[in-house]
Amino acid sequence: MRTPLVSAATRVAVSRVLIFDQRIGARFALTRLVKEMSSVDNVACASDVAELLDTFAAAPAGLVLIGIQSGSTAGTDGTQRLLRRFPAARVIVYGTLNDAHALSKAIALGADGLMLWDPDQRDPATATARAMTLPRLAAAIGSATGGTRPTDRELQILRAMTAGHTNREIGLELLVSEDTVKTQARRLFHKLGARDRAHAVALALRNGLVG
């Protein structure tokens, strides 16, 4: 028995999915995958921005999947125009680590999350399946901001910050000094491209780095 498709960013079950990608092979592979992995049979596709907007306007989808490619602005333009016209739309963008800068831009424009696939994977369906189960969000953010992947300890600190703990409380929990927490937090902010603690927490929640 197939299971309902649930948006990873929103935790909301959806019954209709709209896929926007200029590549016919990617549209076909992702459509097949959505139907195989879930109970969703209502999958629509769009190959350009105008068709994306018209299709969503005619029958709003619970989840919109938008393909992002370096060297093409179609994906980011589609994300921006869709969310400007339909602010409540749930958008997940997808691409490879080579597309990290464009993916980061799409997130900044309001996409709820992203999926990554391995650019060396020859089979698009298999690649997309890996993307859905292994997002590697932190790696993408690090590549896009020029930093590196947050360490496990930095992610522990990030989760504690999200829970509202002070630096002193985090230090006591992790058995390190408050100064050590501050130092590791500064490194974390740099990797995430965050201005401060509040911005880091907002980025973490938006990009799925914490539950």
N, C-alpha and C positions, 0 to 999 in steps of 0.2 A: 504494500500500500504506500502510495506516495504521500509525502508530508507537505503541509502548506508552506509556501515561500514566506520567509520572514526577513524584513529588512534589518541588516545587522546594525545600522545606525539608529533605527527608530524602534526596533523590537515590535513592529506592528505587522500583523499578517496582511498580505495583499492578495487580491484576486485578479488583478490586471496589471500587466507589465508592458512598458513601452521602451523599445530599444532604439537609440539613435547612433548610427555609425555609418560613415561614408563607404566602408568596405563591405561588400556583399557577403564575403566569406565570414567575416566576423559576426554580421547580423544572423546569418544562418546558424553558425556554431553556437552562439549564445542563446538563440531561440530554442534550439534543440536541447541545450543544457538545462535551461529553465524548466522546460516541460518534463525532462527526465528526472530532475532532482526535486520536483515539487508537484503539487496538485494544480498548479496554474496552467490552464490551457489557453487563456485569453492573453496572447502575446501579440502586440502590434509593433511594426518597425517603421522607421523613418530614415531616409538617406540624405536629407538636407535640412537646414534649420527651418525653412518655411513649412515643410512637411511635418516636422516635429511639433511646431506650434499649432498647426491646423489639426493634427491628429489628437493632441492632448485636449484642445478646445472642444473637439467633437465628442470625445469620450475620455475624461480624465483618468489617468492610471494611478494606482496606489504606489507604484515605484517606477522611476525612470532611470534606465541605465544608459550612460552616455560615454562613447568611446573618445579617448584623448590620444592625439598623436603629435609628437614634436614636428615642427615644420608646418603644421596646419592649425588654423584658429577655429575651425568648425566646431570642435568639441567645447571649447571655452565660450565661444560666441553663443552656441546653443544653450549652454548652462546659464549664461547671463541673461539671455533674452527670455528663456522659459521662466526663470525665477522672478524676473522683473514683471512679467505678465501674470504669472501664477505663483505668488510667494509661498503658498502652502504645499507646492509640489515637493515630493521626496525624491532627491536626485543622488544617485551613486555614480561616480565616474570611474573609469577603468583604463588601464594602460600598463606600460612596463616601467622599470626603474629609469630607463632612458628618457621617459616622458615625465620625470619627477617634477621638473620646473612647471610644466603646463598643468600637471595634476594639482600642484600646490596652488596655482592661480585659480583653478576651478573650485578648490575648497574655499579659498578666500572669497570667491564670488557667491558662496552660499551652499555649495554641494554638501550633503550630509555625511559623506564618507567616500572611500575609494577602495578599489580592488586592484591588485597587481598580478601580473602573470610573468612567467619567465620568457624573455625575448628569444632564448635559444630553443624553446619548446616548439616543435614543428606542428603539432596538432593543436589548432586553436581551441577545440572543445576541451582537450586535456589541460591546456594551459589555463583556460578560464576556470576549470574545476579547481585547480591548484590555487588560483587567485581567490576563489570564494572561501576556501578553507584555511588558507595561509596568507592573510592580508599583508603582513610585514609593514604595518603603517609607520612604525618608528623609523625603519630604514628609509622609507620614502621621504619622510619629513627631514631626516638628516641630510639626504642627498640634495633636496631642494633648497635647504638653507645653508649648505656648505659645511655643515657640521658632520658628526658621526652618530651612529646609533647610541641612544642612552644606555648606560650600563644597567644591570639588574638592580644595583644599589640606588642609582638615580631614579629608576622607576618606582622603587619602594618609597623613596622620598616624595615623588610626585603623587603616588596614591595617598600617602599620609597628608599631604597638603590639600588634596581634593576632599579628604575627610574633615578638614578644618583644624588639623593639629598644628600647634606652634612649633618653631624650630627646637625649642627646649624639649617638648614632648616627643618629637621625632627622634632627638638624640637619645633620650631615655629608652625609647622603644628599640632603637637599633644598637644601643650600647656604644655610642660614639659621642664626642663632645658637640656642643652647640655650634662651635666654630667650624667643625668638620661638616656639619649639616649645611651651614651657610656656604662653605666653599663648594661642596658638591651641588648645591642648588644653583649657584652661579654658572657652573659648567653646564648644568641641565638647561638653564634658560638660554645659554648661547646655542646649544644644539637644537633647541626647539624654535629659536628665533623669537623668544618671548621677551617682552619688556620688563616684566616683573612677575611676582608670585601669582597675582590674580590672572594675568594674561596666560601664564603657563597652565594654570588650572583650566581656563577656558579652552585653550588649544587641546589639552588632554581630553576633555569631555567631548569636544567637537569631533576629534579625529579618532576616538575609540581607543586611546592609549590606556584608559582606566575604565573599569566596569561600572 
